[in-house]
Amino acid sequence: MLERHGEGTEHIYFSGNVDKFNRHNKTQKRALCITDAAFYTLAHNDYKTVKRRIPITDISAFTVSDTSDEFVVHVSNDFDNRYRTPKKNAIVELCCRFYTTISGEDLEINNIPQASLNGLDMHKGEEDTGPVRIATLTQLDMQDRELDIKFKKWTQFPRDFC
């Protein structure tokens, strides 16, 4: 696989099976392979079939769920991928380490308290529609506050909402 898709002398530092979410929120079995230069998504039973190769420096951020095994890989100028694996922290940490080694900068990591990260990933064909959808904790707090305010108003003045 590396002879065909790799650049120079890449070395594999992680490989494992994951669930990848497609645009219809259905899971697909995949294998991940992380080298010191790229993030590979491979076919589950045929590790020679590379579904996607993302150079480490093209990763713009990670969004990680605090309450589930989901994470999103946000890619500059391309679509994102959402995965589920109990090894998410090791994957994110390894990619961040390689990104910092190559670029000299830190990679953005967004920790989100929600279990499902559905809707926080940009799908194929949406990459030209605008900026990467990365929900920050502040945005989620603001949504919660707005719901709390609406609920309090409804309980105090229910006739105003009918």
One Martini backbone bead per residue (centre of mass of N, CA, C, O) as a GRO file, in nm:
protein
  162
    1MET     BB    1   0.059   0.062  -0.023
    2LEU     BB    2   0.303   0.262   0.011
    3GLU     BB    3   0.426   0.227  -0.271
    4ARG     BB    4   0.169   0.355  -0.415
    5HIS     BB    5   0.077   0.610  -0.195
    6GLY     BB    6   0.333   0.700  -0.088
    7GLU     BB    7   0.598   0.912   0.055
    8GLY     BB    8   0.866   0.761   0.049
    9THR     BB    9   0.943   0.714   0.407
   10GLU     BB   10   0.699   0.577   0.534
   11HIS     BB   11   0.552   0.510   0.861
   12ILE     BB   12   0.382   0.297   1.061
   13TYR     BB   13   0.185   0.380   1.376
   14PHE     BB   14  -0.117   0.301   1.279
   15SER     BB   15  -0.373   0.038   1.313
   16GLY     BB   16  -0.734   0.003   1.247
   17ASN     BB   17  -1.062  -0.040   1.328
   18VAL     BB   18  -1.362   0.122   1.195
   19ASP     BB   19  -1.624   0.357   1.192
   20LYS     BB   20  -1.785   0.498   0.916
   21PHE     BB   21  -1.956   0.783   0.815
   22ASN     BB   22  -2.190   0.867   0.606
   23ARG     BB   23  -2.416   1.090   0.457
   24HIS     BB   24  -2.654   0.886   0.595
   25ASN     BB   25  -2.549   0.780   0.883
   26LYS     BB   26  -2.388   0.529   0.803
   27THR     BB   27  -2.206   0.252   0.862
   28GLN     BB   28  -1.858   0.170   0.787
   29LYS     BB   29  -1.618  -0.047   0.734
   30ARG     BB   30  -1.281   0.028   0.841
   31ALA     BB   31  -0.942   0.128   0.793
   32LEU     BB   32  -0.667   0.258   0.968
   33CYS     BB   33  -0.378   0.461   0.866
   34ILE     BB   34  -0.083   0.588   1.028
   35THR     BB   35   0.153   0.815   0.941
   36ASP     BB   36   0.405   1.061   0.921
   37ALA     BB   37   0.220   1.185   0.648
   38ALA     BB   38  -0.064   1.013   0.681
   39PHE     BB   39  -0.426   0.954   0.636
   40TYR     BB   40  -0.581   0.640   0.616
   41THR     BB   41  -0.840   0.488   0.419
   42LEU     BB   42  -0.961   0.156   0.427
   43ALA     BB   43  -1.051  -0.130   0.349
   44HIS     BB   44  -1.150  -0.374   0.559
   45ASN     BB   45  -1.054  -0.655   0.382
   46ASP     BB   46  -0.863  -0.454   0.190
   47TYR     BB   47  -0.557  -0.305   0.250
   48LYS     BB   48  -0.492  -0.213  -0.056
   49THR     BB   49  -0.750  -0.033  -0.041
   50VAL     BB   50  -0.763   0.305  -0.100
   51LYS     BB   51  -0.997   0.552  -0.022
   52ARG     BB   52  -0.800   0.757   0.153
   53ARG     BB   53  -0.568   1.040   0.138
   54ILE     BB   54  -0.430   1.238   0.409
   55PRO     BB   55  -0.243   1.477   0.466
   56ILE     BB   56  -0.148   1.600   0.760
   57THR     BB   57  -0.142   1.910   0.656
   58ASP     BB   58  -0.466   1.895   0.571
   59ILE     BB   59  -0.535   1.908   0.855
   60SER     BB   60  -0.735   2.140   1.050
   61ALA     BB   61  -0.909   1.939   1.243
   62PHE     BB   62  -1.069   1.827   1.548
   63THR     BB   63  -1.359   1.644   1.651
   64VAL     BB   64  -1.452   1.553   1.991
   65SER     BB   65  -1.608   1.334   2.188
   66ASP     BB   66  -1.677   1.304   2.540
   67THR     BB   67  -1.927   1.058   2.521
   68SER     BB   68  -1.779   0.915   2.279
   69ASP     BB   69  -1.614   0.751   1.985
   70GLU     BB   70  -1.621   1.015   1.828
   71PHE     BB   71  -1.483   1.166   1.519
   72VAL     BB   72  -1.344   1.448   1.333
   73VAL     BB   73  -1.202   1.512   1.014
   74HIS     BB   74  -1.066   1.808   0.913
   75VAL     BB   75  -1.037   1.942   0.578
   76SER     BB   76  -0.872   2.123   0.366
   77ASN     BB   77  -1.048   2.176   0.081
   78ASP     BB   78  -1.242   1.941   0.194
   79PHE     BB   79  -1.377   1.672   0.309
   80ASP     BB   80  -1.499   1.502   0.573
   81ASN     BB   81  -1.461   1.271   0.859
   82ARG     BB   82  -1.647   1.017   1.037
   83TYR     BB   83  -1.579   0.841   1.344
   84ARG     BB   84  -1.556   0.512   1.526
   85THR     BB   85  -1.351   0.467   1.827
   86PRO     BB   86  -1.172   0.376   2.116
   87LYS     BB   87  -0.894   0.510   1.966
   88LYS     BB   88  -0.920   0.825   1.928
   89ASN     BB   89  -0.697   0.950   2.110
   90ALA     BB   90  -0.453   0.820   1.968
   91ILE     BB   91  -0.507   0.937   1.688
   92VAL     BB   92  -0.506   1.239   1.757
   93GLU     BB   93  -0.229   1.251   1.894
   94LEU     BB   94  -0.061   1.152   1.655
   95CYS     BB   95  -0.144   1.369   1.449
   96CYS     BB   96  -0.052   1.611   1.618
   97ARG     BB   97   0.244   1.536   1.633
   98PHE     BB   98   0.298   1.537   1.324
   99TYR     BB   99   0.199   1.822   1.263
  100THR     BB  100   0.404   1.969   1.447
  101THR     BB  101   0.661   1.856   1.316
  102ILE     BB  102   0.603   1.970   1.027
  103SER     BB  103   0.478   2.282   1.096
  104GLY     BB  104   0.503   2.403   1.408
  105GLU     BB  105   0.203   2.355   1.481
  106ASP     BB  106  -0.107   2.344   1.614
  107LEU     BB  107  -0.381   2.144   1.642
  108GLU     BB  108  -0.712   2.156   1.631
  109ILE     BB  109  -0.925   2.087   1.922
  110ASN     BB  110  -1.268   1.976   1.960
  111ASN     BB  111  -1.462   1.951   2.242
  112ILE     BB  112  -1.765   1.758   2.272
  113PRO     BB  113  -2.052   1.667   2.468
  114GLN     BB  114  -2.166   1.516   2.241
  115ALA     BB  115  -2.218   1.205   2.098
  116SER     BB  116  -2.313   1.319   1.828
  117LEU     BB  117  -2.150   1.441   1.509
  118ASN     BB  118  -2.380   1.503   1.345
  119GLY     BB  119  -2.318   1.784   1.122
  120LEU     BB  120  -1.985   1.837   1.162
  121ASP     BB  121  -1.963   1.731   0.870
  122MET     BB  122  -1.831   1.744   0.551
  123HIS     BB  123  -1.934   1.654   0.247
  124LYS     BB  124  -1.936   1.551  -0.048
  125GLY     BB  125  -1.995   1.862  -0.229
  126GLU     BB  126  -1.967   2.084   0.028
  127GLU     BB  127  -1.677   2.225   0.017
  128ASP     BB  128  -1.791   2.494  -0.155
  129THR     BB  129  -2.007   2.626   0.068
  130GLY     BB  130  -1.776   2.671   0.295
  131PRO     BB  131  -1.694   2.654   0.596
  132VAL     BB  132  -1.604   2.478   0.845
  133ARG     BB  133  -1.791   2.267   1.067
  134ILE     BB  134  -1.718   2.391   1.387
  135ALA     BB  135  -1.807   2.320   1.695
  136THR     BB  136  -1.830   2.496   1.976
  137LEU     BB  137  -1.887   2.530   2.302
  138THR     BB  138  -2.013   2.809   2.278
  139GLN     BB  139  -2.236   2.737   2.075
  140LEU     BB  140  -2.371   2.522   2.255
  141ASP     BB  141  -2.431   2.708   2.495
  142MET     BB  142  -2.610   2.907   2.341
  143GLN     BB  143  -2.828   2.703   2.267
  144ASP     BB  144  -2.901   2.625   2.557
  145ARG     BB  145  -2.981   2.910   2.652
  146GLU     BB  146  -3.207   2.956   2.447
  147LEU     BB  147  -3.380   2.716   2.543
  148ASP     BB  148  -3.410   2.805   2.837
  149ILE     BB  149  -3.550   3.074   2.778
  150LYS     BB  150  -3.792   2.958   2.621
  151PHE     BB  151  -3.892   2.773   2.850
  152LYS     BB  152  -3.938   2.989   3.064
  153LYS     BB  153  -4.141   3.153   2.900
  154TRP     BB  154  -4.345   2.924   2.860
  155THR     BB  155  -4.398   2.865   3.169
  156GLN     BB  156  -4.491   3.165   3.230
  157PHE     BB  157  -4.618   3.216   2.907
  158PRO     BB  158  -4.803   2.999   2.730
  159ARG     BB  159  -4.996   3.185   2.555
  160ASP     BB  160  -4.771   3.318   2.366
  161PHE     BB  161  -4.718   3.021   2.205
  162CYS     BB  162  -5.028   2.960   2.080
   0.00000   0.00000   0.00000
